[in-house]
Amino acid sequence: MAEVEARWRRDYKAQLNQLQKANPDHIFEMKHVKLPIRPYFTPLVANEVAAAELAGANILFVDDILGSGASLRAAARALQPYGLAAMMGLTLMSPLS
């Protein structure tokens, strides 16, 4: 993970503290993390056995809504080490302004 920019360290530490104190049954949702610090949290981890079976595959990630793109980037980062042929992202909606 890249070092947290100085201007976002306080927000990052506060969010990390909140997550560490959370009930293990709590559902973590990226939408509750401030946009500037989302890239510093990786909510997805690949199952190594299952991901290894994807070597050479073309993957399409589908997300319900495009906000910051953090979910799609996290999914791509989680599977990148497994030798996929191609990764593409598709969102069904973008937020209304």
N, C-alpha and C positions, 0 to 999 in steps of 0.2 A: 504494500500500500504506500502511496505517496505520502510525504509528510503534510500534515494539515497546515494550510496557509495560516499565518499569524492572525489575520483578522477573523478567522472562523474557529480558532482554538477553544474559546470560551463556550461557544454553542456546541462544538463537537464534544467537549468534556462533559457538559451538562447532559447531552443526549446519551452519551455512553454511560454515565452514572445512572440515569433513569433506566436504561436497559438492564444494567447489572442488578438493580434493585427489584426489577419486575418479577412477578410471579412466573415460574417456568411454564405455566399453562397459558400465559398471556399471548395473544396473537400479535406478532410484530407486523406492522403495516408501514411501508415506506412513505405513504402519504402523510404520516404524522411526523416525518423528519423534514426539517427545513431544507429547501432546495439546494442551497450552497454547500451543505455538508453531506448530502446523499451519496456523492461519489466515494466518500470515506467509509461507507458501510456496505458490506456485501451480504445481502440476505439469502443468497443461494449458494449451496455447496453441492458439487456433483457427487453422486454415488460412483465411486471409482470403478466398480465392477461393471455396472450398467453403462457408464460413459465410455469405457474401453471398447464396448461393442459398437460404438458409433464411428469408429475410425473410418474415414473415407466417405462418410455420409453427408448428404446435403440436409441442413436443418433450417426450418422456418419457425421462428419464435413468434407467437401471436400474443398480443397484449390488448386488454380491453380499451385502454385509453392512453393517449400520449400526453404525459405531463413533462417530466424532465428527461425521460428516456433511461432513467437509472435502472429500471427493472430489466429492460432489454440488454443494456450494457452488462449488468451483473450476470445474467444468464450466459451471455457470450463469453465473458471472462471465466466463468466456472467450467465451460466446456472447451475452451480454446486449447488447453494442453493435450487434448485427446485426438488430435489429427483429423478434424472434420474437413471435408472437401470445401464446403461453403456454409456460411451462416447468414441468414437474412432475417429482417424483422418486419413485422406487419402490425399496425395498430388499427383497431376498428373505428375509433373515434378520436377526436382531439377535443380538448376542453373548449367550451363556448366562452367567448370573450364578452 
